[in-house]
Amino acid sequence: MPKKGITKAIMPTKIPPVWQIGILFPDGKKISKPKCTLNEVFNTYFIGLDKYLNKDFTAEELFEKYKNTFSSKGIKVVIHYIDSWGHKWIGKVAWPKESKFIEYLNKRLNENYS
């Protein structure tokens, strides 16, 4: 009787989770950053943030300003999340919570005023 081959199970490997951000401007210009940290996503999302830091905006007002500017000028922002098992989350499910955007802005505002 021939021996049956033993099949070795392939275990999925965990990797650090990463984010991807893409910004498409109406004129066709694109910004694309794959495999970045959440902080890098925020740095990319808040284009030109430094010019607003010296003004009297709250983090919430700044976040609304960016959202309104993007929607009114036809700028499309796509954020994907790839979890530690390699699953890609697409759409609004993949977006960080609004509180994370506010937290990032508060940190930047505090750095600027210190």
C-alpha positions as CSV (number, residue, x, y, z in Angstrom):
1,M,0.0,0.0,0.0
2,P,1.6,3.3,-1.1
3,K,2.1,6.0,1.6
4,K,-0.1,9.1,1.3
5,G,1.7,12.4,0.9
6,I,1.6,14.7,3.8
7,T,0.5,18.2,2.8
8,K,1.9,20.9,4.9
9,A,-0.7,23.6,5.8
10,I,0.3,27.1,4.8
11,M,-0.3,29.4,7.6
12,P,-1.2,33.0,6.7
13,T,1.4,35.4,8.1
14,K,0.5,38.6,9.8
15,I,2.0,41.8,8.5
16,P,1.8,45.3,10.0
17,P,-1.4,47.0,8.8
18,V,-0.9,49.7,6.2
19,W,-3.0,52.4,4.6
20,Q,-3.2,53.7,1.0
21,I,-4.4,57.1,-0.1
22,G,-5.1,58.5,-3.5
23,I,-6.1,62.0,-4.4
24,L,-7.4,62.9,-7.9
25,F,-7.7,66.5,-8.8
26,P,-10.1,67.7,-11.6
27,D,-7.1,68.7,-13.8
28,G,-6.0,65.0,-13.8
29,K,-3.1,65.5,-11.3
30,K,-2.8,62.5,-8.9
31,I,-1.2,61.9,-5.6
32,S,-0.9,58.3,-4.6
33,K,0.8,56.9,-1.5
34,P,0.7,53.1,-1.0
35,K,1.8,51.3,2.1
36,C,1.9,54.2,4.5
37,T,1.2,54.8,8.2
38,L,-1.9,56.6,9.3
39,N,0.2,59.6,10.1
40,E,1.4,59.7,6.5
41,V,-2.2,59.4,5.3
42,F,-3.1,62.5,7.3
43,N,0.0,64.4,6.1
44,T,-1.1,63.7,2.5
45,Y,-4.8,64.4,3.1
46,F,-4.1,67.8,4.7
47,I,-2.3,69.3,1.7
48,G,-1.0,72.8,2.5
49,L,-1.9,72.6,6.2
50,D,0.9,74.8,7.3
51,K,-0.7,77.9,5.8
52,Y,-3.8,77.4,8.1
53,L,-1.9,76.7,11.4
54,N,-1.2,80.3,12.3
55,K,-4.8,81.3,12.0
56,D,-7.5,80.9,14.7
57,F,-9.1,77.7,13.5
58,T,-10.2,74.8,15.7
59,A,-9.3,71.3,14.5
60,E,-13.0,70.7,13.8
61,E,-13.2,73.8,11.6
62,L,-10.1,72.9,9.7
63,F,-11.4,69.4,9.0
64,E,-14.7,70.8,7.7
65,K,-12.8,73.3,5.6
66,Y,-10.9,70.5,3.9
67,K,-14.0,68.3,3.4
68,N,-15.9,71.3,1.9
69,T,-13.0,72.3,-0.3
70,F,-12.5,68.8,-1.7
71,S,-16.2,68.4,-2.4
72,S,-16.7,71.8,-3.9
73,K,-13.7,71.6,-6.2
74,G,-14.3,68.1,-7.4
75,I,-11.3,66.6,-5.7
76,K,-11.7,62.9,-5.0
77,V,-10.0,61.2,-2.1
78,V,-9.8,57.4,-1.7
79,I,-8.4,55.7,1.3
80,H,-7.9,52.0,1.6
81,Y,-6.9,50.0,4.6
82,I,-5.0,46.7,4.4
83,D,-5.3,44.9,7.7
84,S,-2.6,42.7,9.3
85,W,-4.0,39.6,7.5
86,G,-3.7,41.2,4.1
87,H,-7.4,42.0,3.6
88,K,-8.1,45.2,1.7
89,W,-10.9,47.4,3.0
90,I,-12.3,49.7,0.4
91,G,-14.6,52.7,0.7
92,K,-15.9,54.6,3.7
93,V,-15.4,51.5,5.9
94,A,-11.6,51.9,5.3
95,W,-11.6,55.6,6.3
96,P,-10.2,56.4,9.7
97,K,-12.8,57.7,12.2
98,E,-13.4,61.4,12.1
99,S,-12.0,61.6,15.7
100,K,-8.6,60.4,14.3
101,F,-8.5,63.3,11.8
102,I,-9.4,65.7,14.7
103,E,-6.8,64.2,16.9
104,Y,-4.1,64.6,14.3
105,L,-5.1,68.3,13.7
106,N,-5.1,69.0,17.4
107,K,-1.6,67.6,17.7
108,R,-0.4,69.7,14.8
109,L,-2.1,72.8,16.2
110,N,-0.6,72.3,19.6
111,E,2.9,71.8,18.1
112,N,2.5,75.1,16.2
113,Y,1.4,77.0,19.3
114,S,4.1,75.6,21.7
